[in-house]
Amino acid sequence: MEPTQESVPDDGAGAAPPAMAAPVSPARTRQMLPPKGSCWYCEKPLDNVKRFCDKECADAFDEEKEFTR
């Protein structure tokens, strides 16, 4: 018996196979990191609110996290 995909909108982008779970978006993963007073990627000192010093470090962190799963 084939699974039904009635709840999946047909947006033309193609859907992931049903056996695969949808990945958590990188921005959401970044927001789950606690601020630690330095960049999570390069360790540059920051205030106690920011997690990354710039977008390049945030993107590099996401890329590295993708390869080390």
CYANA upper distance limits for C-alpha pairs under 8 A (distance plus 0.5 A):
  8 VAL  CA     15 ALA  CA      8.42
 10 ASP  CA     14 GLY  CA      8.19
 16 ALA  CA     20 MET  CA      7.05
 16 ALA  CA     22 ALA  CA      8.09
 24 VAL  CA     28 ARG  CA      7.23
 24 VAL  CA     29 THR  CA      7.18
 25 SER  CA     29 THR  CA      6.88
 26 PRO  CA     30 ARG  CA      6.67
 26 PRO  CA     62 ASP  CA      6.65
 27 ALA  CA     31 GLN  CA      6.85
 28 ARG  CA     32 MET  CA      7.00
 29 THR  CA     33 LEU  CA      7.44
 30 ARG  CA     51 ARG  CA      8.20
 30 ARG  CA     58 ALA  CA      8.29
 33 LEU  CA     51 ARG  CA      7.79
 34 PRO  CA     51 ARG  CA      7.78
 35 PRO  CA     48 ASN  CA      6.19
 35 PRO  CA     49 VAL  CA      6.09
 35 PRO  CA     50 LYS  CA      6.44
 35 PRO  CA     51 ARG  CA      5.57
 36 LYS  CA     40 TRP  CA      8.39
 36 LYS  CA     48 ASN  CA      6.66
 36 LYS  CA     51 ARG  CA      7.53
 37 GLY  CA     45 PRO  CA      6.51
 37 GLY  CA     46 LEU  CA      5.46
 37 GLY  CA     47 ASP  CA      5.76
 37 GLY  CA     48 ASN  CA      5.24
 37 GLY  CA     49 VAL  CA      7.97
 37 GLY  CA     50 LYS  CA      7.96
 37 GLY  CA     51 ARG  CA      8.10
 38 SER  CA     43 GLU  CA      5.54
 38 SER  CA     44 LYS  CA      5.77
 38 SER  CA     45 PRO  CA      4.70
 38 SER  CA     46 LEU  CA      5.15
 38 SER  CA     47 ASP  CA      7.73
 38 SER  CA     48 ASN  CA      8.41
 38 SER  CA     50 LYS  CA      8.39
 38 SER  CA     51 ARG  CA      7.37
 38 SER  CA     52 PHE  CA      7.85
 38 SER  CA     53 CYS  CA      8.42
 39 CYS  CA     43 GLU  CA      5.00
 39 CYS  CA     44 LYS  CA      5.71
 39 CYS  CA     45 PRO  CA      6.98
 39 CYS  CA     46 LEU  CA      7.00
 39 CYS  CA     50 LYS  CA      8.15
 39 CYS  CA     51 ARG  CA      5.97
 39 CYS  CA     52 PHE  CA      4.87
 39 CYS  CA     53 CYS  CA      6.07
 39 CYS  CA     57 CYS  CA      8.35
 40 TRP  CA     51 ARG  CA      6.59
 40 TRP  CA     52 PHE  CA      6.40
 40 TRP  CA     61 PHE  CA      8.03
 41 TYR  CA     52 PHE  CA      7.48
 41 TYR  CA     57 CYS  CA      6.26
 41 TYR  CA     58 ALA  CA      7.67
 41 TYR  CA     60 ALA  CA      7.90
 41 TYR  CA     61 PHE  CA      6.21
 42 CYS  CA     57 CYS  CA      7.48
 44 LYS  CA     53 CYS  CA      7.46
 46 LEU  CA     50 LYS  CA      6.97
 46 LEU  CA     51 ARG  CA      8.25
 46 LEU  CA     52 PHE  CA      8.40
 46 LEU  CA     53 CYS  CA      7.43
 52 PHE  CA     57 CYS  CA      6.73
 52 PHE  CA     58 ALA  CA      6.30
 53 CYS  CA     57 CYS  CA      7.18
 53 CYS  CA     58 ALA  CA      8.36
 54 ASP  CA     58 ALA  CA      6.99
 55 LYS  CA     59 ASP  CA      6.52
 56 GLU  CA     60 ALA  CA      6.53
 57 CYS  CA     61 PHE  CA      6.50
 58 ALA  CA     62 ASP  CA      6.81
 59 ASP  CA     63 GLU  CA      6.67
 60 ALA  CA     64 GLU  CA      6.58
 61 PHE  CA     65 LYS  CA      6.53
 62 ASP  CA     66 GLU  CA      6.67
 63 GLU  CA     67 PHE  CA      7.09
 64 GLU  CA     68 THR  CA      6.80
 65 LYS  CA     69 ARG  CA      6.76
